[in-house]
Amino acid sequence: MREIHYFTSESVSEGHPDKVCDRISDEIVDMIYKEAKKTGTDPSHIRVACETMATTNRVIIAGEVRVPPTLIKKDKNGNDIINPTKFKSAARRAIKDIGYEQNGFNWKTVKIDVLLHFQSSDIGQGVDNASDQQGTEGAGDQGIMFGYACQDTPALMPAPLYYAHKILELLAKARKEKIGDAAKLGPDAKSQITVKYINDMPKEVTQIVLSTQHLDESWDSGKVREVVEPYIRQALEGLPIADNCVWHVNPTGKFTIGGPDGDAGLTGRKIIVDTYGGAAPHGGGAFSGKDTTKVDRSAAYAARYLAKNIIGAKLAKRCTIQLSYAIGVARPLSIFVDTDGTGKVDDSLLEKVIFEVMDLSPTGIRAHLQLNRPIYAKTAAYGHFGRKPGRDGSFSWERLDLVKPIKAALKAYS
């Protein structure tokens, strides 16, 4: 442990081009789950792997799905194809809610192409056939997933990312509620926070970077700082700002062309923003646009859930968990726990306990965290972790309801 070190993380707003695409992809996941409920379709049969690309007044939605019959129509040759109507509507609703009504990207006029096709039977059999053979679904793909938690913040998240998210959330709220000059901010924004750590605990903010789109072309960097600084200070109430903190607010000057009109966006390009801001490893798979047979998403949620509950049980100051899977195989191939020398029990013992307190097959994860629900659009910006569990079942992986089972399982080994 170093006496003093500095760590930096960034966040991007819901109007960032990549986040627009994440939001559209997750709105489509939610729409399909809602349609399943309306039609009586078993939500566990839903399959979604939806990728979105956006540029100047254009959105392209592609990927593979298995959907309720109401989302299917016949082509001119009588073949079943995906009906694009509700997918386009979901995309427009997302763009409107984010706030894009500018000339180069407008929810009313943007052209939307839906190029979704039915799920490959070769991929589908990895999940479906495994269920027949093993009694539970196989993982939708191979891969490694990581979960992390630490004592930096009340949300048990790394401080630089936690506060970077909070700044942008407050600015978006003020913009949408049209509070004073914040009403003239645009949807596209980025934040970046550098935190000074002393003896491994966050002590103060030493660098603040904020770039935000603004609709008034007369504004310069000074005016933007005047508007955003109160919200930045509000967001950082839990962590002191150093007296010599360096501020960079709209350092390039004018920023009026934003969103996909300024830069193309793609689903899944902000995976470090989505997770732990670089403070922990990432398995490489994106979350947005995927149903939860895809362990890229569900197992990453499970790993965070387990790591957070280990910290919540005060068994360590930091905890990283890795899970690995093979396509078509239900059980994880391996589990690895690393408390970075801060654990009160051996990491190998925690690995045993984890298997006792949670079924880590895709079916088990989805059942335990109740993931077969339309709860994903709100995950698309400001992080998938460190959020409050919602009454609708959203962010169920942020609950601390495994603390007692973990302690009880450990006691059985003593």
C-alpha positions as CSV (number, residue, x, y, z in Angstrom):
1,M,0.0,0.0,0.0
2,R,1.4,3.4,-1.1
3,E,1.1,6.3,1.3
4,I,0.0,8.7,-1.4
5,H,-1.2,8.0,-4.9
6,Y,-3.6,9.5,-7.5
7,F,-6.2,7.8,-9.6
8,T,-8.4,9.2,-12.4
9,S,-11.7,8.0,-13.9
10,E,-14.0,9.4,-16.6
11,S,-17.7,9.3,-17.2
12,V,-19.8,10.3,-20.2
13,S,-23.4,11.6,-20.3
14,E,-26.5,9.9,-21.7
15,G,-26.1,12.2,-24.8
16,H,-22.6,11.0,-25.6
17,P,-22.8,9.3,-29.1
18,D,-21.8,5.9,-27.7
19,K,-24.3,6.2,-24.8
20,V,-27.1,7.1,-27.2
21,C,-26.4,3.8,-28.9
22,D,-26.3,1.9,-25.6
23,R,-29.6,3.5,-24.6
24,I,-31.3,2.5,-27.8
25,S,-30.0,-1.0,-27.6
26,D,-31.3,-1.3,-24.0
27,E,-34.6,0.3,-24.8
28,I,-35.0,-2.5,-27.3
29,V,-34.2,-5.2,-24.7
30,D,-36.8,-3.6,-22.5
31,M,-39.4,-3.3,-25.3
32,I,-39.0,-7.0,-26.1
33,Y,-39.4,-8.1,-22.5
34,K,-42.5,-5.9,-22.2
35,E,-43.9,-7.4,-25.4
36,A,-43.3,-10.9,-24.0
37,K,-45.3,-10.1,-20.9
38,K,-48.2,-8.7,-23.0
39,T,-48.3,-11.7,-25.2
40,G,-47.8,-14.4,-22.5
41,T,-44.4,-15.4,-23.9
42,D,-42.0,-17.0,-21.4
43,P,-39.4,-14.2,-20.9
44,S,-36.7,-16.8,-20.4
45,H,-37.1,-17.7,-24.1
46,I,-36.3,-14.1,-25.2
47,R,-32.9,-13.6,-26.9
48,V,-31.4,-10.2,-27.8
49,A,-28.0,-9.2,-29.1
50,C,-28.7,-5.8,-30.4
51,E,-26.0,-3.4,-31.7
52,T,-26.7,0.2,-32.6
53,M,-24.7,2.7,-34.7
54,A,-25.5,6.4,-34.9
55,T,-24.2,9.3,-37.0
56,T,-25.6,12.5,-38.4
57,N,-29.4,12.0,-38.5
58,R,-29.0,8.3,-39.0
59,V,-29.4,5.3,-36.7
60,I,-28.7,1.7,-37.7
61,I,-30.0,-1.2,-35.4
62,A,-28.5,-4.6,-36.2
63,G,-28.1,-8.0,-34.4
64,E,-30.0,-11.1,-33.7
65,V,-33.1,-11.7,-31.7
66,R,-35.7,-14.2,-30.7
67,V,-38.9,-12.3,-30.1
68,P,-42.7,-12.7,-29.4
69,P,-44.9,-13.2,-32.5
70,T,-46.2,-9.7,-32.4
71,L,-42.7,-8.4,-33.4
72,I,-42.7,-10.6,-36.5
73,K,-44.2,-10.0,-39.9
74,K,-44.2,-11.6,-43.4
75,D,-42.2,-10.3,-46.3
76,K,-43.4,-10.2,-49.9
77,N,-42.4,-13.9,-50.3
78,G,-44.2,-15.0,-47.2
79,N,-41.1,-15.4,-45.1
80,D,-41.0,-14.4,-41.4
81,I,-38.9,-11.3,-40.8
82,I,-38.6,-8.8,-37.9
83,N,-41.2,-6.1,-38.0
84,P,-39.3,-2.8,-37.6
85,T,-42.1,-0.6,-36.4
86,K,-41.8,-1.0,-32.6
87,F,-38.0,-1.0,-32.8
88,K,-38.0,2.3,-34.5
89,S,-40.5,3.7,-32.0
90,A,-38.3,2.6,-29.1
91,A,-35.3,4.3,-30.7
92,R,-37.1,7.6,-31.2
93,R,-38.4,7.6,-27.6
94,A,-34.9,7.1,-26.4
95,I,-33.5,9.9,-28.5
96,K,-36.3,12.2,-27.5
97,D,-35.9,11.5,-23.8
98,I,-32.1,12.2,-24.0
99,G,-33.0,15.5,-25.5
100,Y,-31.8,15.6,-29.1
101,E,-33.8,18.1,-31.3
102,Q,-30.8,19.7,-33.1
103,N,-30.6,19.9,-36.8
104,G,-28.0,17.2,-37.2
105,F,-29.7,14.7,-34.9
106,N,-33.4,15.1,-34.2
107,W,-35.7,12.4,-32.8
108,K,-38.4,13.4,-35.2
109,T,-36.4,13.3,-38.4
110,V,-33.6,10.9,-37.8
111,K,-33.6,8.0,-40.3
112,I,-33.7,4.6,-38.6
113,D,-32.8,1.3,-40.3
114,V,-33.7,-1.9,-38.5
115,L,-31.5,-4.8,-39.7
116,L,-32.2,-7.3,-37.0
117,H,-32.5,-11.0,-37.9
118,F,-33.5,-14.1,-36.1
119,Q,-31.0,-15.7,-33.7
120,S,-28.6,-18.2,-35.3
121,S,-29.7,-21.8,-34.5
122,D,-26.0,-22.6,-34.0
123,I,-25.8,-20.1,-31.2
124,G,-29.2,-20.8,-29.8
125,Q,-28.5,-24.5,-29.3
126,G,-25.7,-23.6,-26.9
127,V,-28.4,-22.3,-24.5
128,D,-31.4,-24.4,-25.4
129,N,-29.9,-27.8,-25.9
130,A,-27.8,-27.5,-22.8
131,S,-31.1,-27.0,-20.9
132,D,-32.3,-30.3,-22.2
133,Q,-29.1,-32.1,-21.3
134,Q,-28.2,-30.4,-18.0
135,G,-31.6,-29.4,-16.7
136,T,-30.5,-25.7,-16.9
137,E,-29.5,-23.3,-19.6
138,G,-26.0,-23.1,-20.9
139,A,-24.1,-19.9,-21.0
140,G,-24.8,-17.9,-24.2
141,D,-21.1,-17.5,-24.9
142,Q,-17.6,-18.1,-23.5
143,G,-15.8,-15.4,-21.6
144,I,-14.5,-13.9,-18.4
145,M,-16.4,-11.5,-16.2
146,F,-15.3,-9.4,-13.3
147,G,-17.0,-7.8,-10.3
148,Y,-15.5,-5.3,-7.9
149,A,-16.3,-3.4,-4.7
150,C,-14.3,-1.2,-2.3
151,Q,-14.8,1.0,0.7
152,D,-14.2,4.3,-1.1
153,T,-17.8,5.5,-1.2
154,P,-21.2,4.7,0.4
155,A,-22.1,2.8,-2.8
156,L,-18.9,0.7,-2.4
157,M,-17.6,2.0,-5.7
158,P,-14.2,3.6,-6.6
159,A,-14.4,7.3,-5.7
160,P,-13.2,8.9,-9.1
161,L,-15.8,7.1,-11.1
162,Y,-18.6,7.5,-8.5
163,Y,-18.2,11.3,-8.5
164,A,-17.6,11.6,-12.2
165,H,-21.0,9.9,-12.8
166,K,-22.7,12.1,-10.1
167,I,-21.6,15.3,-11.8
168,L,-23.1,14.3,-15.1
169,E,-26.3,13.0,-13.5
170,L,-26.9,16.4,-11.8
171,L,-26.2,18.4,-14.9
172,A,-28.6,16.2,-16.9
173,K,-31.3,16.6,-14.3
174,A,-30.9,20.4,-14.3
175,R,-30.9,20.5,-18.1
176,K,-34.1,18.5,-18.4
177,E,-35.8,20.5,-15.6
178,K,-34.7,23.7,-17.4
179,I,-33.2,25.2,-14.2
180,G,-31.7,28.6,-15.1
181,D,-28.9,28.6,-17.7
182,A,-28.5,24.8,-17.3
183,A,-31.5,24.7,-19.7
184,K,-29.0,25.9,-22.4
185,L,-26.7,22.9,-21.9
186,G,-26.8,20.2,-24.5
187,P,-27.1,16.4,-23.9
188,D,-23.5,15.6,-24.8
189,A,-21.0,15.8,-22.0
190,K,-17.9,14.2,-20.4
191,S,-16.4,14.4,-16.9
192,Q,-13.1,13.3,-15.5
193,I,-12.0,13.3,-11.9
194,T,-8.6,12.8,-10.3
195,V,-8.6,11.8,-6.6
196,K,-5.7,11.9,-4.2
197,Y,-5.5,8.8,-2.0
198,I,-3.7,8.8,1.3
199,N,-3.1,5.3,2.9
200,D,-5.5,3.9,0.4
201,M,-8.5,6.1,1.2
202,P,-9.8,9.0,-1.0
203,K,-8.9,12.4,0.5
204,E,-9.5,15.1,-2.0
205,V,-10.1,16.0,-5.7
206,T,-7.0,17.4,-7.4
207,Q,-8.1,17.6,-11.1
208,I,-11.6,18.3,-12.6
209,V,-12.3,18.0,-16.3
210,L,-15.8,18.8,-17.7
211,S,-16.7,19.3,-21.3
212,T,-20.3,19.9,-22.1
213,Q,-22.3,20.8,-25.2
214,H,-24.1,24.1,-25.0
215,L,-26.8,25.5,-27.2
216,D,-26.0,29.2,-26.9
217,E,-23.2,29.8,-29.4
218,S,-22.1,33.0,-27.6
219,W,-20.9,31.0,-24.5
220,D,-17.2,30.6,-23.9
221,S,-15.3,28.4,-21.4
222,G,-15.7,30.9,-18.7
223,K,-19.5,31.1,-19.1
224,V,-19.8,27.3,-19.2
225,R,-17.8,27.1,-15.9
226,E,-20.0,29.7,-14.3
227,V,-23.1,27.5,-15.2
228,V,-21.7,24.1,-14.3
229,E,-19.5,24.8,-11.2
230,P,-22.3,24.8,-8.7
231,Y,-23.4,21.4,-9.9
232,I,-19.9,20.0,-9.8
233,R,-19.4,21.3,-6.2
234,Q,-22.8,19.8,-5.2
235,A,-21.8,16.4,-6.7
236,L,-18.5,16.5,-4.8
237,E,-20.0,17.3,-1.4
238,G,-18.8,14.0,-0.1
239,L,-15.2,14.6,-1.0
240,P,-13.2,17.8,-0.5
241,I,-11.9,19.8,-3.5
242,A,-8.2,20.6,-3.0
243,D,-7.3,24.3,-2.6
244,N,-5.0,23.9,-5.6
245,C,-7.3,21.8,-7.7
246,V,-6.9,22.3,-11.4
247,W,-10.1,22.8,-13.4
248,H,-10.5,22.2,-17.1
249,V,-14.0,23.2,-18.2
250,N,-14.6,23.1,-22.0
251,P,-10.9,23.4,-22.5
252,T,-11.3,23.6,-26.3
253,G,-13.7,26.5,-26.1
254,K,-17.0,26.3,-28.0
255,F,-18.9,22.9,-28.0
256,T,-22.2,23.3,-29.8
257,I,-22.1,20.4,-32.2
258,G,-22.7,17.3,-30.1
259,G,-23.9,13.8,-30.0
260,P,-23.9,11.6,-33.1
261,D,-23.8,14.7,-35.3
262,G,-20.4,15.5,-33.9
263,D,-19.0,12.0,-33.7
264,A,-20.4,8.6,-34.6
265,G,-21.5,6.3,-31.8
266,L,-21.6,2.6,-31.3
267,T,-23.0,0.2,-28.7
268,G,-20.5,-1.1,-26.2
269,R,-17.6,1.3,-26.6
270,K,-17.7,2.7,-23.0
271,I,-17.4,-0.5,-21.0
272,I,-14.9,1.0,-18.5
273,V,-17.3,3.8,-17.9
274,D,-20.0,1.2,-17.4
275,T,-18.0,-0.7,-14.7
276,Y,-15.3,0.6,-12.4
277,G,-13.5,3.4,-14.2
278,G,-10.3,1.3,-14.6
279,A,-10.0,0.6,-10.9
280,A,-10.6,-3.1,-11.6
281,P,-10.2,-5.5,-14.6
282,H,-12.9,-5.9,-17.3
283,G,-13.6,-9.1,-19.1
284,G,-14.1,-7.2,-22.4
285,G,-17.7,-7.9,-23.1
286,A,-20.3,-5.1,-23.3
287,F,-23.6,-5.2,-21.4
288,S,-26.0,-3.0,-23.3
289,G,-28.3,-4.6,-25.9
290,K,-28.0,-8.1,-24.5
291,D,-30.5,-10.4,-22.7
292,T,-29.2,-12.1,-19.6
293,T,-28.5,-15.5,-21.1
294,K,-25.5,-13.6,-22.2
295,V,-23.1,-14.0,-19.3
296,D,-21.2,-10.9,-20.4
297,R,-24.1,-9.1,-18.7
298,S,-25.6,-11.4,-16.1
299,A,-22.4,-12.9,-14.7
300,A,-20.8,-9.4,-14.5
301,Y,-23.9,-8.4,-12.4
302,A,-23.5,-11.5,-10.3
303,A,-19.8,-10.9,-9.7
304,R,-20.5,-7.3,-8.6
305,Y,-23.3,-8.5,-6.3
306,L,-21.0,-11.0,-4.6
307,A,-18.1,-8.6,-4.3
308,K,-20.3,-5.9,-2.9
309,N,-21.8,-8.3,-0.3
310,I,-18.3,-9.5,0.8
311,I,-17.4,-5.8,1.4
312,G,-20.8,-5.2,3.0
313,A,-20.0,-8.1,5.4
314,K,-16.8,-6.3,6.3
315,L,-14.7,-9.2,5.3
316,A,-12.3,-7.1,3.2
317,K,-11.7,-3.5,2.1
318,R,-11.5,-4.4,-1.6
319,C,-12.7,-7.4,-3.5
320,T,-12.3,-8.5,-7.1
321,I,-14.1,-11.6,-8.4
322,Q,-13.6,-13.3,-11.7
323,L,-16.0,-15.8,-13.2
324,S,-15.4,-17.7,-16.5
325,Y,-17.8,-19.6,-18.7
326,A,-18.0,-21.7,-21.9
327,I,-20.8,-21.5,-24.4
328,G,-23.4,-24.2,-23.7
329,V,-22.0,-25.0,-20.3
330,A,-24.2,-24.0,-17.3
331,R,-21.7,-23.9,-14.5
332,P,-18.8,-21.4,-14.3
333,L,-15.5,-23.0,-15.3
334,S,-13.6,-21.1,-12.6
335,I,-14.0,-18.6,-9.8
336,F,-11.3,-16.4,-8.5
337,V,-11.5,-14.0,-5.5
338,D,-8.8,-11.4,-4.7
339,T,-9.1,-9.2,-1.7
340,D,-5.7,-7.6,-2.4
341,G,-4.4,-8.5,1.0
342,T,-7.2,-6.7,2.9
343,G,-9.3,-9.9,3.6
344,K,-10.1,-11.1,7.1
345,V,-10.4,-14.7,5.8
346,D,-8.5,-16.6,3.1
347,D,-9.6,-15.8,-0.4
348,S,-9.8,-19.5,-1.2
349,L,-12.4,-19.9,1.5
350,L,-14.5,-17.1,0.0
351,E,-14.3,-18.9,-3.3
352,K,-15.9,-21.9,-1.6
353,V,-18.6,-19.8,0.2
354,I,-19.6,-18.1,-3.0
355,F,-20.7,-21.4,-4.6
356,E,-22.8,-22.1,-1.5
357,V,-24.7,-18.9,-1.4
358,M,-25.5,-18.4,-5.1
359,D,-26.3,-20.6,-8.1
360,L,-24.0,-19.1,-10.7
361,S,-25.5,-20.8,-13.8
362,P,-27.2,-18.4,-16.2
363,T,-30.6,-19.7,-15.0
364,G,-29.6,-19.4,-11.4
365,I,-28.3,-15.9,-11.8
366,R,-31.4,-14.8,-13.7
367,A,-33.7,-16.3,-11.1
368,H,-31.8,-15.0,-8.0
369,L,-31.5,-11.4,-9.3
370,Q,-34.9,-11.6,-11.2
371,L,-33.3,-10.3,-14.4
372,N,-36.0,-11.3,-16.9
373,R,-37.6,-7.9,-16.7
374,P,-37.6,-4.6,-18.6
375,I,-35.1,-2.9,-16.3
376,Y,-32.2,-2.1,-18.6
377,A,-32.7,1.3,-20.3
378,K,-31.8,3.1,-17.0
379,T,-28.4,1.2,-16.9
380,A,-27.3,2.6,-20.2
381,A,-25.8,5.8,-18.7
382,Y,-24.0,6.7,-15.4
383,G,-22.8,3.2,-14.8
384,H,-24.3,-0.3,-14.2
385,F,-23.0,-0.4,-10.7
386,G,-23.2,1.8,-7.6
387,R,-26.8,2.6,-8.2
388,K,-29.8,2.2,-5.8
389,P,-32.0,-0.9,-6.3
390,G,-35.3,0.2,-7.7
391,R,-38.9,-0.9,-6.8
392,D,-39.2,-2.2,-10.4
393,G,-36.4,-4.7,-9.7
394,S,-33.7,-2.6,-11.4
395,F,-30.2,-2.8,-10.1
396,S,-31.1,-5.9,-8.0
397,W,-27.4,-6.8,-8.1
398,E,-26.7,-3.8,-5.8
399,R,-28.6,-5.3,-2.9
400,L,-26.8,-6.3,0.3
401,D,-29.0,-9.3,1.1
402,L,-26.2,-11.9,0.9
403,V,-24.3,-10.5,3.9
404,K,-26.0,-12.9,6.4
405,P,-25.8,-16.0,4.1
406,I,-22.1,-15.3,3.5
407,K,-21.4,-15.0,7.2
408,A,-23.4,-18.1,8.0
409,A,-21.6,-20.1,5.4
410,L,-18.2,-18.9,6.7
411,K,-19.3,-19.8,10.3
412,A,-19.9,-23.4,9.1
413,Y,-16.2,-23.7,8.2
414,S,-14.9,-22.4,11.5
